[in-house]
Amino acid sequence: MTRLPSNRGGQSFVEFALIIILFAIVLLSILLILGDDLRTFINDLFQTWFPA
């Protein structure tokens, strides 16, 4: 019985791409939920650090 060469390179690339896509979806969901509060927090922080 002969062994076929495994093509793990393509499979690992697909798994890596799926992880990145999942991370992007989670990050976008968090930004959609906390978007206004996060923007207000960042604006207040910059106003504290760099007063006009």
N, CA, C and O atoms as a GROMACS GRO file, in nm:
protein
  208
    1MET      N    1   0.084  -0.117   0.000
    1MET     CA    2   0.000   0.000   0.000
    1MET      C    3   0.089   0.125   0.000
    1MET      O    4   0.174   0.140   0.088
    2THR      N    5   0.070   0.211  -0.096
    2THR     CA    6   0.153   0.332  -0.105
    2THR      C    7   0.084   0.447  -0.035
    2THR      O    8  -0.039   0.455  -0.028
    3ARG      N    9   0.164   0.534   0.016
    3ARG     CA   10   0.110   0.652   0.084
    3ARG      C   11   0.107   0.767  -0.014
    3ARG      O   12   0.203   0.792  -0.086
    4LEU      N   13  -0.005   0.837  -0.014
    4LEU     CA   14  -0.018   0.955  -0.098
    4LEU      C   15   0.044   1.074  -0.026
    4LEU      O   16   0.034   1.086   0.096
    5PRO      N   17   0.108   1.163  -0.101
    5PRO     CA   18   0.165   1.281  -0.034
    5PRO      C   19   0.055   1.370   0.022
    5PRO      O   20  -0.046   1.395  -0.045
    6SER      N   21   0.075   1.416   0.143
    6SER     CA   22  -0.028   1.500   0.205
    6SER      C   23  -0.007   1.645   0.161
    6SER      O   24   0.106   1.692   0.147
    7ASN      N   25  -0.117   1.712   0.141
    7ASN     CA   26  -0.112   1.851   0.101
    7ASN      C   27  -0.159   1.936   0.219
    7ASN      O   28  -0.269   1.992   0.216
    8ARG      N   29  -0.076   1.944   0.323
    8ARG     CA   30  -0.113   2.017   0.444
    8ARG      C   31  -0.100   2.167   0.428
    8ARG      O   32  -0.160   2.242   0.505
    9GLY      N   33  -0.022   2.212   0.329
    9GLY     CA   34  -0.002   2.356   0.312
    9GLY      C   35  -0.131   2.428   0.280
    9GLY      O   36  -0.159   2.532   0.340
   10GLY      N   37  -0.209   2.378   0.190
   10GLY     CA   38  -0.336   2.440   0.154
   10GLY      C   39  -0.436   2.436   0.267
   10GLY      O   40  -0.510   2.531   0.290
   11GLN      N   41  -0.438   2.324   0.339
   11GLN     CA   42  -0.532   2.311   0.449
   11GLN      C   43  -0.498   2.408   0.562
   11GLN      O   44  -0.588   2.468   0.620
   12SER      N   45  -0.371   2.423   0.593
   12SER     CA   46  -0.335   2.514   0.702
   12SER      C   47  -0.362   2.659   0.662
   12SER      O   48  -0.398   2.740   0.748
   13PHE      N   49  -0.346   2.692   0.534
   13PHE     CA   50  -0.378   2.828   0.488
   13PHE      C   51  -0.527   2.855   0.503
   13PHE      O   52  -0.566   2.964   0.544
   14VAL      N   53  -0.610   2.758   0.469
   14VAL     CA   54  -0.756   2.776   0.482
   14VAL      C   55  -0.794   2.791   0.628
   14VAL      O   56  -0.877   2.875   0.662
   15GLU      N   57  -0.735   2.711   0.714
   15GLU     CA   58  -0.764   2.723   0.857
   15GLU      C   59  -0.722   2.859   0.910
   15GLU      O   60  -0.794   2.920   0.989
   16PHE      N   61  -0.605   2.908   0.868
   16PHE     CA   62  -0.557   3.039   0.911
   16PHE      C   63  -0.651   3.149   0.862
   16PHE      O   64  -0.681   3.242   0.936
   17ALA      N   65  -0.696   3.138   0.738
   17ALA     CA   66  -0.788   3.238   0.682
   17ALA      C   67  -0.921   3.237   0.757
   17ALA      O   68  -0.977   3.343   0.783
   18LEU      N   69  -0.971   3.120   0.792
   18LEU     CA   70  -1.097   3.112   0.867
   18LEU      C   71  -1.083   3.174   1.006
   18LEU      O   72  -1.176   3.238   1.054
   19ILE      N   73  -0.969   3.155   1.069
   19ILE     CA   74  -0.948   3.215   1.201
   19ILE      C   75  -0.945   3.367   1.189
   19ILE      O   76  -1.003   3.436   1.273
   20ILE      N   77  -0.879   3.420   1.086
   20ILE     CA   78  -0.874   3.564   1.067
   20ILE      C   79  -1.014   3.620   1.036
   20ILE      O   80  -1.050   3.726   1.088
   21ILE      N   81  -1.091   3.551   0.955
   21ILE     CA   82  -1.227   3.595   0.924
   21ILE      C   83  -1.313   3.594   1.050
   21ILE      O   84  -1.389   3.688   1.073
   22LEU      N   85  -1.301   3.490   1.131
   22LEU     CA   86  -1.377   3.484   1.256
   22LEU      C   87  -1.337   3.598   1.350
   22LEU      O   88  -1.423   3.659   1.413
   23PHE      N   89  -1.208   3.626   1.360
   23PHE     CA   90  -1.160   3.736   1.444
   23PHE      C   91  -1.215   3.869   1.394
   23PHE      O   92  -1.254   3.954   1.474
   24ALA      N   93  -1.219   3.889   1.262
   24ALA     CA   94  -1.272   4.013   1.205
   24ALA      C   95  -1.421   4.029   1.236
   24ALA      O   96  -1.466   4.139   1.267
   25ILE      N   97  -1.496   3.920   1.227
   25ILE     CA   98  -1.640   3.925   1.256
   25ILE      C   99  -1.663   3.961   1.402
   25ILE      O  100  -1.750   4.043   1.434
   26VAL      N  101  -1.586   3.900   1.492
   26VAL     CA  102  -1.600   3.930   1.634
   26VAL      C  103  -1.564   4.075   1.662
   26VAL      O  104  -1.633   4.143   1.738
   27LEU      N  105  -1.454   4.123   1.602
   27LEU     CA  106  -1.412   4.261   1.623
   27LEU      C  107  -1.516   4.360   1.570
   27LEU      O  108  -1.546   4.459   1.637
   28LEU      N  109  -1.571   4.334   1.453
   28LEU     CA  110  -1.675   4.422   1.399
   28LEU      C  111  -1.800   4.420   1.485
   28LEU      O  112  -1.865   4.523   1.503
   29SER      N  113  -1.836   4.305   1.537
   29SER     CA  114  -1.952   4.297   1.626
   29SER      C  115  -1.932   4.381   1.751
   29SER      O  116  -2.022   4.452   1.795
   30ILE      N  117  -1.813   4.372   1.809
   30ILE     CA  118  -1.784   4.451   1.928
   30ILE      C  119  -1.789   4.600   1.896
   30ILE      O  120  -1.844   4.678   1.974
   31LEU      N  121  -1.733   4.639   1.782
   31LEU     CA  122  -1.736   4.780   1.744
   31LEU      C  123  -1.877   4.829   1.718
   31LEU      O  124  -1.909   4.944   1.749
   32LEU      N  125  -1.962   4.745   1.660
   32LEU     CA  126  -2.100   4.786   1.637
   32LEU      C  127  -2.177   4.802   1.768
   32LEU      O  128  -2.261   4.891   1.780
   33ILE      N  129  -2.148   4.716   1.864
   33ILE     CA  130  -2.219   4.722   1.991
   33ILE      C  131  -2.168   4.840   2.076
   33ILE      O  132  -2.248   4.913   2.135
   34LEU      N  133  -2.036   4.858   2.082
   34LEU     CA  134  -1.977   4.959   2.170
   34LEU      C  135  -1.928   5.083   2.095
   34LEU      O  136  -1.854   5.162   2.151
   35GLY      N  137  -1.968   5.101   1.971
   35GLY     CA  138  -1.913   5.206   1.887
   35GLY      C  139  -1.925   5.345   1.944
   35GLY      O  140  -1.826   5.416   1.952
   36ASP      N  141  -2.045   5.386   1.983
   36ASP     CA  142  -2.066   5.522   2.035
   36ASP      C  143  -1.995   5.543   2.168
   36ASP      O  144  -1.933   5.647   2.189
   37ASP      N  145  -2.005   5.445   2.257
   37ASP     CA  146  -1.938   5.457   2.386
   37ASP      C  147  -1.786   5.461   2.370
   37ASP      O  148  -1.718   5.537   2.438
   38LEU      N  149  -1.735   5.380   2.280
   38LEU     CA  150  -1.592   5.376   2.256
   38LEU      C  151  -1.544   5.507   2.195
   38LEU      O  152  -1.438   5.558   2.233
   39ARG      N  153  -1.618   5.563   2.101
   39ARG     CA  154  -1.581   5.690   2.039
   39ARG      C  155  -1.582   5.802   2.144
   39ARG      O  156  -1.492   5.886   2.145
   40THR      N  157  -1.682   5.804   2.231
   40THR     CA  158  -1.689   5.904   2.337
   40THR      C  159  -1.570   5.891   2.432
   40THR      O  160  -1.510   5.990   2.472
   41PHE      N  161  -1.537   5.768   2.468
   41PHE     CA  162  -1.423   5.744   2.557
   41PHE      C  163  -1.293   5.792   2.494
   41PHE      O  164  -1.213   5.858   2.561
   42ILE      N  165  -1.271   5.761   2.367
   42ILE     CA  166  -1.148   5.802   2.299
   42ILE      C  167  -1.142   5.954   2.286
   42ILE      O  168  -1.036   6.014   2.305
   43ASN      N  169  -1.255   6.017   2.254
   43ASN     CA  170  -1.256   6.164   2.244
   43ASN      C  171  -1.225   6.228   2.378
   43ASN      O  172  -1.149   6.325   2.383
   44ASP      N  173  -1.282   6.177   2.486
   44ASP     CA  174  -1.254   6.231   2.618
   44ASP      C  175  -1.107   6.211   2.656
   44ASP      O  176  -1.045   6.298   2.717
   45LEU      N  177  -1.053   6.096   2.619
   45LEU     CA  178  -0.913   6.068   2.648
   45LEU      C  179  -0.822   6.164   2.573
   45LEU      O  180  -0.726   6.216   2.631
   46PHE      N  181  -0.848   6.188   2.445
   46PHE     CA  182  -0.766   6.281   2.368
   46PHE      C  183  -0.782   6.425   2.415
   46PHE      O  184  -0.687   6.503   2.411
   47GLN      N  185  -0.903   6.460   2.461
   47GLN     CA  186  -0.922   6.595   2.515
   47GLN      C  187  -0.842   6.613   2.644
   47GLN      O  188  -0.794   6.723   2.672
   48THR      N  189  -0.828   6.507   2.720
   48THR     CA  190  -0.748   6.514   2.843
   48THR      C  191  -0.600   6.526   2.810
   48THR      O  192  -0.529   6.606   2.871
   49TRP      N  193  -0.553   6.446   2.714
   49TRP     CA  194  -0.411   6.445   2.678
   49TRP      C  195  -0.369   6.569   2.601
   49TRP      O  196  -0.261   6.623   2.624
   50PHE      N  197  -0.454   6.614   2.508
   50PHE     CA  198  -0.422   6.726   2.420
   50PHE      C  199  -0.531   6.832   2.425
   50PHE      O  200  -0.612   6.842   2.332
   51PRO      N  201  -0.534   6.911   2.531
   51PRO     CA  202  -0.639   7.014   2.539
   51PRO      C  203  -0.620   7.120   2.430
   51PRO      O  204  -0.508   7.155   2.395
   52ALA      N  205  -0.730   7.168   2.379
   52ALA     CA  206  -0.724   7.265   2.269
   52ALA      C  207  -0.693   7.404   2.320
   52ALA      O  208  -0.684   7.498   2.240
   0.00000   0.00000   0.00000
